[in-house]
Amino acid sequence: YLCFAKEPKNILIYASASLRDGVNELLNLYNKDYNSISIKKVYMSTSKLAQQIKNGATPDLFISANEEWMNYLKKNQLIKHNFTRKFIYNSLVVITKNTNEYKQKIKNVRELEKILLNSKTRISLALTNSVPAGIYAKDYLENTSIWEKLKNKIVESPNVRIATQYVARGDLEYGIVYNSDAVANKRVKIIYFLEKKYHKDIIYPITILNEKKETLSLYNFLIKNKNNLIMEKWGFKINND
């Protein structure tokens, strides 16, 4: 007799680098119930992932760190737009290395401006022209009239994880990153939460690129609110309040 092993089902998920910890935990949970499905994960900056999809990459699911890149793929008819929805939300924080003696409480934007301008090093941000975390940070700095004074004092990184690492290692004194990245890195501490009214809402949309049974199964699992509670533990929010 010829015995044919069942083909393992593979799923490829593309997700923004800032989602790594939370989404990994969700996927491990999913695999407990669906262990016949092998999930391959690619975490990178949203801009790089979106460009790869535009150039022919075919993940089954995609979670973007902003709506602009998702709209870009929608315009190019590369995603199932009727399955595109808001997944979770994030916020921006100012961080420093956790061993830095930091006693002063920053009370407002003007105090924050003074601290950033007087920093002994440059300020760590993700790329402000293409990476969502950097785009939102620049949006905030422009709307609070800090950008013009600070723009020559910034180090821009290819993704928000690297921007956080510079501060965690002590190479740079301060950084502006997502709350979730600060929560995920034990070597940094948050010294200020940026006011949401000064930047666009930080929305992570999710979509699928095909309607295979495995794709829909994982998609439906990820968008369940009770599963998204796991993301709160990693510094995200389910609602944008």
Residue frames as a rotation matrix with the C-alpha (Angstrom) as fourth column:
TYR 1
0.570 0.821 0.000 0.00
0.821 -0.570 0.000 0.00
0.000 0.000 -1.000 0.00
LEU 2
-0.438 -0.634 0.637 1.10
0.555 -0.748 -0.363 3.52
0.707 0.195 0.680 -0.67
CYS 3
0.246 0.489 -0.837 0.68
0.955 -0.269 0.123 5.73
-0.165 -0.830 -0.533 2.33
PHE 4
-0.115 -0.237 0.965 0.34
0.512 -0.846 -0.147 9.46
0.851 0.477 0.219 1.67
ALA 5
-0.559 -0.096 -0.824 1.12
0.792 -0.356 -0.496 11.74
-0.245 -0.930 0.275 4.59
LYS 6
0.595 0.802 0.051 -1.33
0.796 -0.578 -0.180 14.60
-0.115 0.148 -0.982 4.91
GLU 7
-0.126 -0.602 0.789 0.08
0.618 -0.670 -0.412 17.77
0.776 0.435 0.456 3.48
PRO 8
-0.354 0.029 -0.935 0.77
0.852 -0.402 -0.335 20.17
-0.385 -0.915 0.118 6.37
LYS 9
0.594 0.600 0.536 -1.23
0.743 -0.665 -0.080 23.35
0.308 0.445 -0.841 6.01
ASN 10
-0.478 -0.830 -0.288 0.95
0.874 -0.481 -0.064 26.44
-0.085 -0.283 0.955 5.90
ILE 11
0.766 0.632 0.113 -0.04
0.635 -0.772 0.015 30.01
0.097 0.060 -0.994 6.66
LEU 12
-0.423 -0.892 0.161 2.15
0.854 -0.451 -0.258 33.05
0.302 0.029 0.953 6.11
ILE 13
0.709 0.644 -0.287 1.47
0.705 -0.659 0.262 36.14
-0.021 -0.388 -0.921 8.20
TYR 14
-0.364 -0.725 0.584 3.08
0.621 -0.657 -0.428 39.54
0.694 0.207 0.690 7.61
ALA 15
0.713 0.608 -0.349 2.91
0.665 -0.431 0.610 41.88
0.220 -0.667 -0.712 10.62
SER 16
0.595 -0.439 0.673 4.45
-0.302 -0.898 -0.319 45.16
0.745 -0.014 -0.667 11.71
ALA 17
-0.306 -0.865 -0.398 7.62
0.155 0.367 -0.917 44.73
0.939 -0.343 0.022 13.80
SER 18
-0.656 0.041 0.754 5.95
-0.657 -0.523 -0.543 46.36
0.372 -0.851 0.370 16.81
LEU 19
0.389 0.917 0.084 3.41
-0.871 0.337 0.357 43.50
0.299 -0.212 0.930 16.99
ARG 20
-0.272 -0.593 -0.758 5.93
-0.484 0.765 -0.425 40.68
0.832 0.252 -0.495 17.43
ASP 21
-0.955 -0.221 0.197 5.43
-0.275 0.417 -0.866 39.82
0.109 -0.882 -0.459 21.13
GLY 22
-0.350 0.909 0.228 1.67
-0.666 -0.069 -0.743 40.09
-0.659 -0.412 0.629 21.27
VAL 23
0.393 0.510 -0.765 0.99
-0.912 0.320 -0.255 38.35
0.114 0.799 0.591 17.95
ASN 24
-0.520 -0.633 -0.573 3.46
-0.494 0.770 -0.403 35.55
0.697 0.073 -0.714 18.79
GLU 25
-0.891 0.222 0.397 1.51
-0.305 0.356 -0.883 34.87
-0.337 -0.908 -0.250 21.96
LEU 26
0.091 0.978 -0.189 -1.79
-0.803 -0.040 -0.594 34.86
-0.589 0.206 0.782 20.04
LEU 27
0.197 -0.061 -0.978 -0.39
-0.854 0.480 -0.202 32.48
0.482 0.875 0.043 17.42
ASN 28
-0.857 -0.505 -0.103 0.90
-0.364 0.734 -0.573 30.08
0.365 -0.454 -0.813 20.07
LEU 29
-0.535 0.760 0.369 -2.59
-0.447 0.116 -0.887 30.05
-0.717 -0.639 0.278 21.56
TYR 30
0.321 0.659 -0.680 -4.10
-0.923 0.059 -0.380 29.39
-0.211 0.749 0.628 18.14
ASN 31
-0.215 -0.535 -0.817 -1.69
-0.732 0.642 -0.228 26.51
0.646 0.549 -0.530 17.49
LYS 32
-0.820 0.007 0.572 -2.85
-0.466 0.572 -0.675 24.75
-0.332 -0.820 -0.466 20.66
ASP 33
0.104 0.954 0.281 -6.21
-0.325 0.299 -0.897 24.20
-0.940 0.002 0.341 18.97
TYR 34
0.959 0.213 -0.189 -5.01
-0.228 0.178 -0.957 24.00
-0.170 0.961 0.219 15.37
ASN 35
0.262 -0.949 0.177 -1.68
-0.387 0.064 0.920 22.22
-0.884 -0.310 -0.350 15.59
SER 36
0.238 -0.168 0.957 -1.91
0.747 0.661 -0.069 20.88
-0.621 0.731 0.283 12.03
ILE 37
0.884 0.085 0.459 -1.43
0.380 -0.704 -0.601 24.41
0.272 0.705 -0.654 10.72
SER 38
-0.007 -0.955 -0.295 2.14
0.966 -0.083 0.247 25.64
-0.260 -0.284 0.923 10.45
ILE 39
0.921 0.389 -0.021 2.34
0.379 -0.907 -0.183 29.43
-0.091 0.161 -0.983 10.75
LYS 40
-0.178 -0.962 0.206 5.29
0.975 -0.200 -0.094 31.29
0.132 0.184 0.974 9.27
LYS 41
0.747 0.434 -0.504 5.68
0.561 -0.818 0.128 34.82
-0.357 -0.378 -0.854 10.59
VAL 42
-0.222 -0.794 0.566 7.47
0.874 -0.419 -0.245 37.77
0.432 0.441 0.787 9.06
TYR 43
0.672 0.359 -0.648 7.86
0.648 -0.708 0.280 40.86
-0.359 -0.608 -0.708 11.26
MET 44
-0.491 -0.788 0.373 9.27
0.870 -0.463 0.168 43.98
0.040 0.407 0.913 9.64
SER 45
-0.731 0.292 -0.617 8.44
-0.092 -0.938 -0.334 47.65
-0.676 -0.187 0.712 9.21
THR 46
0.216 0.951 0.219 5.01
0.265 0.158 -0.951 48.06
-0.940 0.264 -0.218 7.62
SER 47
0.444 -0.069 -0.893 6.49
-0.716 -0.627 -0.307 49.99
-0.539 0.776 -0.328 4.68
LYS 48
-0.624 -0.757 -0.196 8.83
-0.742 0.494 0.454 47.10
-0.247 0.429 -0.869 3.77
LEU 49
-0.630 0.447 0.635 6.05
0.240 0.890 -0.388 44.51
-0.738 -0.092 -0.668 4.09
ALA 50
0.438 0.853 -0.282 3.64
0.012 -0.319 -0.948 46.55
-0.899 0.412 -0.150 1.96
GLN 51
0.133 -0.479 -0.868 6.30
-0.929 -0.365 0.060 47.03
-0.346 0.798 -0.493 -0.73
GLN 52
-0.841 -0.451 0.299 6.96
-0.361 0.879 0.312 43.28
-0.404 0.154 -0.902 -0.76
ILE 53
-0.154 0.876 0.456 3.25
0.406 0.477 -0.779 42.59
-0.901 0.065 -0.430 -1.28
LYS 54
0.574 0.327 -0.751 3.15
-0.431 -0.660 -0.616 45.18
-0.697 0.677 -0.238 -4.06
ASN 55
-0.161 -0.761 -0.629 6.14
-0.977 0.032 0.212 43.42
-0.141 0.648 -0.748 -5.65
GLY 56
0.010 0.274 -0.962 4.42
-0.656 0.728 0.200 40.04
0.755 0.629 0.187 -5.66
ALA 57
-0.956 -0.292 0.024 4.80
-0.202 0.596 -0.777 38.53
0.213 -0.748 -0.629 -2.16
THR 58
-0.133 0.975 -0.178 1.66
-0.392 0.113 0.913 36.62
0.910 0.191 0.367 -1.16
PRO 59
-0.983 -0.072 0.170 1.20
-0.184 0.312 -0.932 36.32
0.014 -0.947 -0.320 2.61
ASP 60
-0.441 0.882 -0.163 -2.19
0.736 0.460 0.498 35.00
0.514 0.100 -0.852 3.71
LEU 61
0.679 0.626 -0.385 -2.71
0.732 -0.532 0.426 37.70
0.062 -0.571 -0.819 6.35
PHE 62
-0.376 -0.767 0.520 -1.28
0.602 -0.629 -0.493 41.18
0.705 0.128 0.698 6.80
ILE 63
0.623 0.481 -0.617 -1.40
0.778 -0.462 0.425 43.46
-0.081 -0.745 -0.662 9.85
SER 64
0.014 -0.555 0.832 -0.26
0.568 -0.680 -0.463 47.01
0.823 0.479 0.305 9.14
ALA 65
-0.425 -0.205 -0.882 0.82
0.882 -0.312 -0.353 49.66
-0.203 -0.928 0.313 11.66
ASN 66
-0.622 0.362 -0.694 -1.17
-0.163 -0.927 -0.337 52.35
-0.766 -0.097 0.636 9.88
GLU 67
0.332 0.882 0.334 -4.09
0.272 0.249 -0.929 52.81
-0.903 0.400 -0.157 7.53
GLU 68
0.361 -0.229 -0.904 -2.09
-0.747 -0.652 -0.134 54.60
-0.558 0.723 -0.406 4.83
TRP 69
-0.695 -0.699 -0.167 -0.09
-0.670 0.548 0.501 51.52
-0.259 0.460 -0.849 3.81
MET 70
-0.516 0.603 0.608 -3.24
0.368 0.797 -0.478 49.37
-0.773 -0.023 -0.634 3.93
ASN 71
0.514 0.732 -0.448 -5.00
-0.054 -0.493 -0.868 51.89
-0.856 0.470 -0.214 1.66
TYR 72
-0.129 -0.690 -0.713 -2.01
-0.892 -0.234 0.388 51.76
-0.434 0.685 -0.585 -0.68
LEU 73
-0.929 -0.212 0.304 -2.49
-0.112 0.942 0.315 47.98
-0.353 0.259 -0.899 -1.09
LYS 74
-0.093 0.980 0.177 -6.25
0.422 0.200 -0.884 48.39
-0.902 -0.008 -0.432 -1.37
LYS 75
0.365 0.170 -0.915 -5.78
-0.558 -0.747 -0.362 50.92
-0.745 0.643 -0.178 -4.19
ASN 76
-0.462 -0.643 -0.611 -3.60
-0.885 0.289 0.365 48.37
-0.058 0.709 -0.703 -5.99
GLN 77
0.493 0.839 -0.231 -6.31
-0.838 0.529 0.135 45.70
0.236 0.127 0.963 -5.44
LEU 78
-0.360 -0.749 -0.557 -3.90
-0.456 0.662 -0.595 43.37
0.814 0.040 -0.579 -3.63
ILE 79
-0.990 0.040 0.137 -6.03
-0.111 0.382 -0.917 42.66
-0.089 -0.923 -0.374 -0.55
LYS 80
-0.384 0.919 -0.087 -9.58
0.737 0.362 0.570 41.51
0.556 0.155 -0.817 0.25
HIS 81
-0.814 -0.081 0.576 -10.92
-0.135 -0.937 -0.323 44.91
0.566 -0.341 0.751 1.21
ASN 82
0.235 0.954 0.187 -14.22
-0.509 -0.043 0.860 43.54
0.828 -0.297 0.475 2.57
PHE 83
0.642 -0.102 -0.760 -12.12
0.594 0.693 0.409 41.69
0.485 -0.714 0.505 5.18
THR 84
-0.470 -0.840 0.272 -10.09
0.485 -0.503 -0.716 44.77
0.738 -0.205 0.643 6.11
ARG 85
0.689 0.721 0.073 -10.88
0.300 -0.375 0.877 46.12
0.660 -0.582 -0.474 9.56
LYS 86
0.168 -0.600 0.782 -9.34
-0.767 -0.578 -0.278 47.89
0.619 -0.553 -0.557 12.54
PHE 87
0.146 -0.223 -0.964 -7.45
0.319 0.933 -0.168 45.38
0.936 -0.283 0.207 14.68
ILE 88
0.372 -0.072 -0.925 -5.95
0.923 -0.074 0.377 47.30
-0.095 -0.995 0.039 17.62
TYR 89
0.831 -0.077 0.551 -4.60
0.030 -0.982 -0.184 50.73
0.555 0.170 -0.814 18.66
ASN 90
0.082 -0.862 -0.501 -1.33
0.960 0.204 -0.193 52.02
0.269 -0.465 0.844 20.08
SER 91
0.987 0.153 -0.055 0.05
0.162 -0.950 0.267 55.18
-0.011 -0.273 -0.962 21.69
LEU 92
0.331 -0.910 0.251 3.37
0.282 -0.159 -0.946 57.06
0.901 0.384 0.204 21.68
VAL 93
0.940 -0.097 -0.327 5.72
0.311 -0.150 0.939 57.46
-0.140 -0.984 -0.111 24.62
VAL 94
0.452 -0.874 0.177 9.08
-0.623 -0.451 -0.639 59.05
0.639 0.179 -0.748 25.40
ILE 95
0.941 -0.148 -0.303 11.61
0.288 0.820 0.495 56.57
0.175 -0.553 0.814 26.79
THR 96
0.299 -0.930 0.216 15.02
-0.887 -0.354 -0.297 56.58
0.352 -0.103 -0.930 28.40
LYS 97
-0.294 -0.473 -0.831 17.30
-0.104 0.880 -0.464 53.74
0.950 -0.050 -0.308 29.59
ASN 98
0.643 0.717 -0.270 15.90
0.179 0.203 0.963 52.21
0.745 -0.667 0.002 32.77
THR 99
0.188 -0.639 -0.746 19.16
0.979 0.182 0.091 52.78
0.078 -0.748 0.660 34.68
ASN 100
-0.452 -0.313 0.835 19.12
0.362 -0.920 -0.149 56.53
0.815 0.235 0.529 33.95
GLU 101
-0.625 0.239 -0.744 18.58
0.699 -0.255 -0.669 58.50
-0.349 -0.937 -0.007 37.13
TYR 102
-0.733 0.420 0.534 15.42
0.184 -0.634 0.751 60.29
0.654 0.649 0.388 36.18
LYS 103
-0.704 0.412 -0.579 13.48
0.661 0.082 -0.746 61.95
-0.259 -0.908 -0.330 38.96
GLN 104
-0.811 0.362 -0.460 11.83
-0.360 -0.928 -0.097 64.89
-0.462 0.087 0.883 37.24
LYS 105
-0.176 0.831 0.528 8.19
0.688 0.488 -0.538 64.46
-0.704 0.269 -0.657 36.26
ILE 106
-0.979 -0.108 0.174 7.51
0.203 -0.620 0.758 66.03
0.027 0.777 0.629 32.86
LYS 107
-0.473 0.840 -0.267 4.29
0.223 -0.179 -0.958 67.99
-0.852 -0.513 -0.102 33.22
ASN 108
0.627 0.744 -0.232 3.63
0.017 -0.311 -0.950 69.26
-0.779 0.592 -0.208 29.71
VAL 109
0.800 -0.224 0.556 4.79
0.599 0.247 -0.762 69.63
0.033 0.943 0.332 26.11
ARG 110
0.764 -0.523 0.378 6.99
-0.352 -0.828 -0.437 72.65
0.541 0.201 -0.817 26.79
GLU 111
0.431 -0.615 0.660 8.90
-0.734 0.187 0.653 70.81
-0.525 -0.766 -0.371 29.51
LEU 112
0.615 -0.165 0.771 9.28
0.377 0.920 -0.104 67.86
-0.693 0.355 0.628 27.16
GLU 113
0.904 -0.252 0.345 10.62
0.233 -0.387 -0.892 70.19
0.359 0.887 -0.291 24.46
LYS 114
0.604 -0.686 0.406 13.26
-0.785 -0.599 0.155 71.53
0.137 -0.412 -0.901 26.84
ILE 115
0.388 -0.419 0.821 14.38
-0.391 0.732 0.559 68.03
-0.835 -0.537 0.120 27.83
LEU 116
0.713 -0.084 0.696 14.65
0.574 0.641 -0.510 66.80
-0.403 0.763 0.505 24.23
LEU 117
0.856 -0.383 0.348 16.54
0.006 -0.665 -0.746 69.90
0.518 0.641 -0.567 23.08
ASN 118
0.425 -0.708 0.564 18.95
-0.901 -0.391 0.189 69.67
0.086 -0.588 -0.804 26.03
SER 119
0.966 -0.030 0.257 19.61
-0.013 0.986 0.164 65.96
-0.258 -0.162 0.952 25.54
LYS 120
0.159 -0.987 -0.028 23.29
-0.453 -0.098 0.886 65.00
-0.877 -0.129 -0.463 25.57
THR 121
-0.744 -0.370 0.557 22.68
0.258 0.610 0.749 62.85
-0.616 0.701 -0.359 22.48
ARG 122
-0.786 0.540 -0.302 20.43
-0.515 -0.299 0.804 62.81
0.344 0.787 0.513 19.43
ILE 123
-0.208 0.826 0.524 16.82
-0.757 0.204 -0.621 61.60
-0.620 -0.526 0.583 19.79
SER 124
-0.947 -0.197 0.254 15.84
-0.047 0.866 0.497 58.12
-0.318 0.459 -0.830 18.59
LEU 125
0.058 0.970 -0.234 12.91
-0.683 -0.133 -0.719 57.83
-0.728 0.202 0.655 16.16
ALA 126
-0.039 0.011 0.999 11.83
0.624 0.781 0.016 55.40
-0.781 0.624 -0.037 13.46
LEU 127
-0.829 -0.331 0.451 12.05
0.555 -0.389 0.735 56.68
-0.068 0.860 0.506 9.86
THR 128
-0.472 0.656 -0.588 9.80
0.114 -0.617 -0.779 59.74
-0.874 -0.435 0.217 9.74
ASN 129
-0.461 0.314 -0.830 8.96
-0.837 -0.464 0.290 59.51
-0.294 0.828 0.477 6.03
SER 130
-0.304 0.325 -0.896 7.93
-0.631 0.636 0.445 55.84
0.714 0.700 0.011 5.74
VAL 131
-0.693 0.029 -0.720 7.71
0.419 0.829 -0.370 53.95
0.586 -0.559 -0.587 9.06
PRO 132
0.264 0.950 0.168 4.39
0.412 -0.269 0.871 54.53
0.872 -0.161 -0.462 10.89
ALA 133
0.472 -0.094 -0.876 5.97
0.875 -0.072 0.479 55.03
-0.108 -0.993 0.048 14.35
GLY 134
-0.602 -0.773 -0.198 8.24
0.707 -0.632 0.317 57.72
-0.370 0.051 0.928 12.89
ILE 135
-0.560 0.492 0.666 5.43
0.415 -0.530 0.740 59.31
0.717 0.691 0.093 10.88
TYR 136
0.527 0.809 -0.261 3.24
0.603 -0.139 0.786 59.62
0.600 -0.571 -0.561 14.01
ALA 137
0.166 -0.553 -0.817 6.15
0.896 -0.261 0.359 60.98
-0.412 -0.791 0.452 16.09
LYS 138
-0.833 -0.474 0.286 6.92
0.554 -0.721 0.417 63.63
0.008 0.506 0.863 13.46
ASP 139
-0.109 0.907 0.406 3.20
0.477 -0.311 0.822 64.49
0.872 0.283 -0.399 13.30
TYR 140
0.624 0.301 -0.721 3.26
0.776 -0.132 0.617 65.10
0.090 -0.945 -0.316 17.07
LEU 141
-0.218 -0.825 -0.521 6.47
0.805 -0.454 0.382 67.16
-0.552 -0.336 0.763 16.97
GLU 142
-0.770 0.004 0.638 5.15
0.485 -0.646 0.589 69.31
0.415 0.763 0.495 14.13
ASN 143
0.167 0.963 0.211 1.80
0.452 -0.265 0.852 69.92
0.876 -0.047 -0.480 15.81
THR 144
0.739 0.026 -0.673 3.55
0.659 -0.234 0.715 70.98
-0.139 -0.972 -0.190 19.03
SER 145
0.913 -0.366 0.178 6.03
-0.229 -0.823 -0.519 73.25
0.337 0.434 -0.836 17.15
ILE 146
0.562 -0.759 0.329 9.05
-0.293 0.190 0.937 71.20
-0.773 -0.623 -0.116 18.27
TRP 147
0.733 -0.220 0.644 10.00
0.563 0.728 -0.392 69.62
-0.382 0.649 0.657 14.93
GLU 148
0.824 -0.405 0.396 11.82
0.095 -0.590 -0.802 72.59
0.558 0.698 -0.448 13.36
LYS 149
0.492 -0.651 0.578 14.05
-0.860 -0.465 0.209 72.99
0.133 -0.600 -0.789 16.43
LEU 150
0.305 -0.290 0.907 14.67
-0.540 0.732 0.416 69.26
-0.785 -0.616 0.066 16.84
LYS 151
0.950 0.308 -0.051 14.87
-0.228 0.572 -0.788 67.89
-0.214 0.760 0.614 13.29
ASN 152
0.429 -0.861 -0.273 18.68
-0.512 0.018 -0.859 68.12
0.745 0.508 -0.433 13.05
LYS 153
-0.420 -0.543 0.727 19.04
-0.903 0.175 -0.392 66.27
0.086 -0.821 -0.564 16.33
ILE 154
0.504 0.742 0.443 17.32
-0.728 0.641 -0.245 63.03
-0.466 -0.199 0.862 15.35
VAL 155
-0.800 -0.600 -0.025 18.55
-0.533 0.690 0.489 59.53
-0.276 0.405 -0.872 14.52
GLU 156
0.246 0.938 -0.246 16.07
-0.951 0.184 -0.250 57.67
-0.189 0.295 0.937 12.29
SER 157
-0.654 -0.457 0.603 15.92
-0.431 0.880 0.199 53.85
-0.622 -0.130 -0.772 12.35
PRO 158
-0.842 0.274 -0.465 14.45
-0.369 0.337 0.866 51.39
0.394 0.901 -0.182 9.82
ASN 159
0.025 0.931 -0.364 11.86
0.257 0.346 0.902 50.24
0.966 -0.116 -0.231 12.38
VAL 160
0.490 0.302 0.818 10.60
-0.566 -0.604 0.561 51.09
0.663 -0.738 -0.125 15.85
ARG 161
0.949 -0.193 -0.248 12.29
0.305 0.754 0.582 48.06
0.074 -0.628 0.775 17.46
ILE 162
0.064 -0.985 0.162 15.71
0.883 -0.020 -0.470 49.36
0.466 0.173 0.868 16.43
ALA 163
-0.013 0.011 1.000 14.80
-0.124 -0.992 0.009 52.88
0.992 -0.124 0.014 17.59
THR 164
0.874 0.379 0.305 13.97
-0.360 0.083 0.929 51.39
0.327 -0.922 0.209 21.01
GLN 165
0.714 -0.649 -0.264 17.22
0.679 0.733 0.037 49.38
0.170 -0.206 0.964 21.08
TYR 166
-0.051 -0.757 0.651 19.37
0.387 -0.616 -0.686 52.51
0.921 0.217 0.325 20.70
VAL 167
0.190 0.210 0.959 17.87
-0.697 -0.660 0.282 53.85
0.692 -0.722 0.021 23.94
ALA 168
0.977 0.214 -0.023 17.95
-0.148 0.746 0.649 50.45
0.156 -0.631 0.760 25.69
ARG 169
0.465 -0.875 -0.133 21.69
0.799 0.479 -0.362 50.19
0.381 0.062 0.923 25.00
GLY 170
0.496 -0.246 -0.833 22.30
0.527 -0.677 0.513 53.76
-0.690 -0.693 -0.206 26.17
ASP 171
-0.420 -0.632 0.652 23.58
0.904 -0.225 0.365 54.93
-0.084 0.742 0.665 22.75
LEU 172
-0.517 0.356 0.778 20.89
0.113 -0.873 0.475 57.61
0.848 0.334 0.411 22.71
GLU 173
-0.995 0.016 0.102 19.42
-0.103 -0.229 -0.968 59.29
0.008 -0.973 0.229 25.79
TYR 174
-0.309 0.951 0.026 15.77
-0.338 -0.084 -0.937 59.57
-0.889 -0.298 0.348 24.67
GLY 175
-0.990 0.097 0.105 13.49
0.134 0.359 0.924 58.06
0.052 0.928 -0.369 22.07
ILE 176
-0.274 0.961 -0.044 9.90
-0.825 -0.258 -0.503 58.41
-0.495 -0.102 0.863 20.92
VAL 177
-0.939 -0.066 -0.337 8.42
-0.223 0.864 0.452 54.96
0.261 0.500 -0.826 20.31
TYR 178
0.021 0.972 -0.234 5.18
-0.301 0.230 0.925 53.01
0.953 0.051 0.298 20.67
ASN 179
0.198 0.186 0.962 3.97
-0.980 0.022 0.198 52.20
0.016 -0.982 0.186 24.16
SER 180
0.969 0.244 0.027 4.00
-0.244 0.970 -0.023 48.52
-0.032 0.016 0.999 23.13
ASP 181
0.452 -0.873 -0.182 7.73
0.185 0.291 -0.939 48.63
0.873 0.391 0.293 22.32
ALA 182
-0.231 -0.480 0.846 8.48
-0.726 -0.493 -0.479 50.27
0.647 -0.725 -0.235 25.65
VAL 183
0.529 0.526 0.666 6.44
-0.832 0.475 0.285 47.57
-0.167 -0.705 0.689 27.44
ALA 184
0.976 -0.093 -0.198 8.26
0.011 0.925 -0.379 44.79
0.218 0.367 0.904 25.54
ASN 185
0.174 -0.985 0.013 11.75
0.258 0.033 -0.966 46.08
0.950 0.171 0.259 26.38
LYS 186
0.742 0.168 -0.649 12.73
0.638 0.119 0.761 45.73
0.205 -0.979 -0.019 30.03
ARG 187
-0.201 -0.937 -0.285 15.78
0.968 -0.235 0.087 47.96
-0.149 -0.259 0.954 29.59
VAL 188
-0.745 0.005 0.667 13.82
0.207 -0.949 0.239 51.15
0.634 0.316 0.706 28.97
LYS 189
-0.444 0.678 -0.586 11.37
0.779 -0.032 -0.627 53.17
-0.444 -0.734 -0.514 31.03
ILE 190
0.043 0.596 0.802 8.59
0.804 -0.497 0.326 55.52
0.593 0.631 -0.500 30.00
ILE 191
-0.720 -0.313 -0.620 8.99
0.645 -0.632 -0.429 59.12
-0.258 -0.709 0.657 31.14
TYR 192
-0.584 0.569 -0.579 6.13
-0.447 -0.821 -0.356 60.74
-0.678 0.051 0.733 29.19
PHE 193
-0.253 0.608 0.752 2.97
0.770 0.597 -0.224 59.75
-0.586 0.523 -0.620 27.35
LEU 194
-0.991 -0.132 -0.008 2.47
0.097 -0.767 0.634 61.90
-0.089 0.628 0.773 24.26
GLU 195
-0.342 0.920 -0.189 -0.94
-0.243 -0.281 -0.928 63.55
-0.907 -0.272 0.320 24.10
LYS 196
-0.366 0.247 0.897 -3.08
0.715 0.692 0.101 61.86
-0.596 0.678 -0.430 21.45
LYS 197
0.641 0.729 -0.239 -4.68
0.419 -0.594 -0.687 65.11
-0.643 0.340 -0.686 20.32
TYR 198
0.317 -0.600 -0.735 -1.40
-0.598 -0.728 0.336 66.12
-0.736 0.333 -0.590 18.66
HIS 199
-0.785 -0.562 -0.261 -1.09
-0.544 0.424 0.724 63.16
-0.297 0.710 -0.638 16.29
LYS 200
-0.114 0.746 -0.656 -3.28
-0.819 0.303 0.487 60.97
0.562 0.593 0.576 14.09
ASP 201
0.598 0.406 0.692 -4.91
-0.730 0.633 0.259 57.92
-0.333 -0.659 0.674 15.68
ILE 202
-0.531 -0.830 -0.172 -2.52
-0.845 0.503 0.184 54.98
-0.066 0.243 -0.968 15.75
ILE 203
0.506 0.822 0.259 -4.62
-0.715 0.568 -0.406 52.27
-0.481 0.020 0.876 14.15
TYR 204
-0.733 -0.665 0.145 -3.44
-0.491 0.664 0.563 48.79
-0.470 0.342 -0.813 13.18
PRO 205
0.334 0.880 -0.337 -5.68
-0.912 0.212 -0.350 47.38
-0.236 0.425 0.874 10.44
ILE 206
-0.502 -0.399 0.767 -5.77
-0.225 0.917 0.330 43.66
-0.835 -0.007 -0.550 9.59
THR 207
0.307 0.619 -0.722 -6.64
-0.913 -0.023 -0.408 42.04
-0.269 0.785 0.558 6.27
ILE 208
0.129 -0.276 0.952 -6.39
0.123 0.957 0.261 38.82
-0.984 0.084 0.157 4.28
LEU 209
-0.433 -0.369 -0.822 -5.14
-0.743 -0.371 0.558 38.21
-0.511 0.852 -0.113 0.74
ASN 210
-0.697 0.302 -0.650 -7.14
-0.332 0.668 0.666 35.05
0.636 0.680 -0.365 0.04
GLU 211
0.070 0.817 0.573 -10.18
-0.988 -0.022 0.152 33.22
0.137 -0.577 0.805 1.36
LYS 212
-0.372 -0.278 -0.886 -8.63
-0.185 0.957 -0.223 29.82
0.909 0.081 -0.408 2.00
LYS 213
0.610 0.679 -0.407 -10.20
0.213 0.355 0.910 27.93
0.763 -0.642 0.072 4.90
GLU 214
0.110 -0.664 -0.740 -7.01
0.979 0.201 -0.035 28.17
0.172 -0.720 0.672 7.01
THR 215
-0.767 -0.390 0.510 -6.67
0.378 -0.916 -0.132 31.90
0.519 0.091 0.850 6.33
LEU 216
-0.044 0.859 0.509 -10.25
-0.289 -0.499 0.817 32.62
0.956 -0.111 0.271 7.40
SER 217
0.589 0.227 -0.776 -9.89
0.553 0.587 0.591 30.43
0.589 -0.777 0.220 10.48
LEU 218
-0.315 -0.800 -0.511 -6.82
0.946 -0.222 -0.236 32.35
0.075 -0.558 0.827 11.72
TYR 219
-0.730 0.108 0.674 -8.32
0.095 -0.962 0.257 35.73
0.676 0.252 0.692 10.75
ASN 220
0.304 0.946 0.113 -11.52
-0.095 -0.088 0.992 35.02
0.948 -0.313 0.063 12.73
PHE 221
0.410 -0.265 -0.873 -9.45
0.859 0.434 0.271 33.92
0.307 -0.861 0.405 15.71
LEU 222
-0.605 -0.795 -0.038 -7.33
0.771 -0.573 -0.277 37.09
0.199 -0.197 0.960 15.68
ILE 223
-0.640 0.358 0.680 -10.24
-0.106 -0.918 0.383 39.53
0.761 0.173 0.625 15.51
LYS 224
0.318 0.743 -0.589 -12.06
0.584 0.336 0.739 38.04
0.747 -0.579 -0.327 18.52
ASN 225
0.455 -0.098 0.885 -12.09
-0.440 -0.889 0.128 40.62
0.774 -0.448 -0.447 21.30
LYS 226
0.955 -0.082 0.286 -11.27
-0.238 0.365 0.900 38.14
-0.179 -0.927 0.329 24.04
ASN 227
0.538 -0.816 0.212 -8.09
0.843 0.522 -0.129 37.20
-0.006 0.248 0.969 22.17
ASN 228
0.252 -0.426 0.869 -7.22
0.332 -0.805 -0.491 40.84
0.909 0.412 -0.062 21.73
LEU 229
0.965 0.079 0.248 -7.08
-0.206 -0.352 0.913 41.18
0.159 -0.933 -0.324 25.51
ILE 230
0.552 -0.834 0.023 -3.69
0.772 0.521 0.365 39.50
-0.316 -0.184 0.931 25.18
MET 231
0.063 -0.535 0.842 -2.56
0.751 -0.530 -0.393 42.50
0.657 0.657 0.369 23.12
GLU 232
0.777 0.266 0.570 -3.42
-0.127 -0.821 0.557 44.84
0.616 -0.505 -0.604 26.01
LYS 233
0.860 -0.496 -0.124 -0.82
0.335 0.364 0.869 43.07
-0.386 -0.789 0.479 28.12
TRP 234
-0.021 -0.906 0.423 1.74
0.972 0.080 0.220 44.10
-0.233 0.416 0.879 25.49
GLY 235
-0.592 -0.304 -0.746 0.83
0.361 -0.928 0.091 47.80
-0.720 -0.216 0.659 25.62
PHE 236
-0.886 0.368 0.281 -1.85
0.186 -0.272 0.944 47.95
0.424 0.889 0.172 22.89
LYS 237
-0.644 0.764 0.034 -5.48
-0.403 -0.302 -0.864 49.02
-0.650 -0.570 0.502 23.24
ILE 238
-0.574 0.543 0.613 -8.60
0.734 0.673 0.091 47.33
-0.363 0.502 -0.785 21.94
ASN 239
0.575 0.762 0.299 -10.54
0.817 -0.555 -0.158 50.58
0.045 0.335 -0.941 21.79
ASN 240
-0.317 -0.741 0.591 -9.14
0.695 -0.606 -0.387 53.97
0.646 0.288 0.707 20.97
ASP 241
0.766 0.639 0.072 -10.19
0.417 -0.579 0.701 55.67
0.490 -0.507 -0.710 24.20
